[in-house]
Amino acid sequence: MSLSITHHDNTAFWDNRRGVIRTRIGGWIPGRAVYCHGYDMMEDLVGKVSYFQVLMLNATGRLPDRRLADWMEAYFIGNSYPDARIWCNQIGSLAGTMHTSPLTATSAGILASDSKMYGPGTVMAGVNFFVEALAKKMNGLSAEEIVTDQQRHPKAKPVIIGYARPIANGDERIATLDLLAKKLGFERGEHLTLAFEIEQVIYNKTKERMNLLAYVLPFLCDQGYTAREIYRLLSALVYAGVVACYGEAADQPGEAFFPLQCNDIYYQGKPLRKIPEKKCLS
């Protein structure tokens, strides 16, 4: 809900909530039941739907069918690289080597993924691009023209979230998820179709391919999710990789992960010098 208050002295909205928690999502009635978005958790959900169905229900307020939840779970698995070189995972390793709690490590690692350069932090801008791009296509623009709009000048590379990838070109996970989507009966929707058209234009210009984000975001748009809902869905996307790296480091002696000696650091500052004697003021 978007709230706009025009008068600074109009506090009715907050006054109505003073001293009471108002909710539409549900809650716990001690000794009787737990309600979740209109479902009785014990009667309707536990043992009857998957964890990812409940995760998506809580993030969006809508219970997805099992095939979409299974596809989402596969996507999360595909982001669970146990590689400490990955930024958010390295946070987990560093926390592990300092023997912090697993909650400290995973919370910090997840927060590190909330970046404008990679991870869930790119979702809002990415979804907005694909939604706006489809609107342009519906108004008659070609994929070539949409890509050109993202170039600062005719000879510049187009800069679009989801296209290009550090170190590697392309993304090995796309084919696996696309095959799974077909097996689960998903047809390629308008957003995803345009995403592949844009990829072809960019490849012709720069030889760069889409990464997984440019596949997943339009796919979820085609399932009817908004940018905010997708951001919520993916908020803990990196958890499994972070906790894997944390565990390995935490099980070793302290500070065993990537230790450094002073002479490992290339110092370019001033040479060693004596500290000036302190002068007493009389």
Order of alpha helices (4+ residues) and beta strands (2+ residues): alpha-beta-beta-beta-alpha-alpha-alpha-alpha-alpha-alpha-alpha-alpha-alpha-alpha-alpha
